[in-house]
Amino acid sequence: MTNKDFMNSLKHVAWCLACSLIFCGNARAEVELVDRIVAVVNNEIISLFELEQVFEPYAEKVKAFGYSPEEEQKMLFKVREDILNQLIDQKLTSQEIRQSRITVSGKEIDSTIERIKESNSYTDETLRELLAKEGLTMEGYRERMKEQILRGKLVSLEVKSKVVLTKEDIKAYYEKHGEAYRGGRKYHLRNILMEIPDSADEEQKLEVNRKMEAVLTQLEAGESFEEVAREVSQSSSAAEGGNLGILDEDVLSLQIREAVNALKAGEFTPILDTDLGYQIFFVEEIKQAEGKSLEEASSEIEQKLYNEVVNQKFLSWLEELRKRSHIKIVK
């Protein structure tokens, strides 16, 4: 190799090294841009990577709703903010778990998973297949169960042990929500609605009525209520074939209640002139709910009240925990 060739080789090596340093520097800069601290919770951090991992699936769902660009940005901002607050709460509760020295054994995790399998009639293979569809391994699932059990123990320690319910509490709830325990009919209803504009004159109102009479003729001829509802109804439930779900008799207006009371499952009302417009209701199913005495409903009410109180107290406890913690959100 000549001196000239040797010098050219050295220049080439030096150029390659310089390029590698530049590219490495850019890569480091890019990593710093991609991942940074978004929040400090006492002595721990939440990184942008952690936040984006949880946020991304929700962001995809928001984008699929077809909002306007402005609304979409508002929704994405709100969802991102909510998720960051949830991650902060998770950090706080994890810190409290460690401070309180709460632990969970492998046997407890095994028992919890076995109960889940038993209540859902899952085999070990079925559970693994379901987890795989969610992108989870059994090890990852066990870790998730561990976190849930630990948090459950923390709630029991800080909240549940301090909840006291009396017979007077249960009686007061029963009297306040009497309609839920009196029994009575429940109707699974569908509807077809044609709206009447507020500014409509008599001729316009008659025109809407004529259209509704044509719909009634279709139904009387045996056409599917669901299909007709999808085609002509102006109700928000039109896309679901006018499905209104199962409704207690008590929540129906007197006009609608009297109309459906005279029907059997599979029948529909005449045209009703309602506050919303002209409507026809179809009775999909009728259920007769049995009433419950205070004694019969006590255990159910106690559980409902207990869950409500625990939830309220937990949120209050979490708020107090936030106040006495050092939390800094990095914009």
Secondary structure, 3 states (H helix, E strand, C coil): CCHHHHHHHHHHHHHHHHHHHHHHHHHHHHHHHHCCEEEEECCEEEEHHHHHHHHHHHHHHHHCCCCCHHHHHHHHHHHHHHHHHHHHHHHHHHHHHHHCCCCCCHHHHHHHHHHHHHHHCCCHHHHHHHHHHCCCCHHHHHHHHHHHHHHHHHHHHHCHHHCCCCHHHHHHHHHHCHHHCCCEEEEEEEEEEECCCCCCCHHHHHHHHHHHHHHHHHHHCCCCHHHHHHHHCCCCCHHHCCEEEEEEHHHCCHHHHHHHHCCCCCCECCCEEECCEEEEEEEEEEEEECCCCHHHHHHHHHHHHHHHHHHHHHHHHHHHHHHCCCEEECC
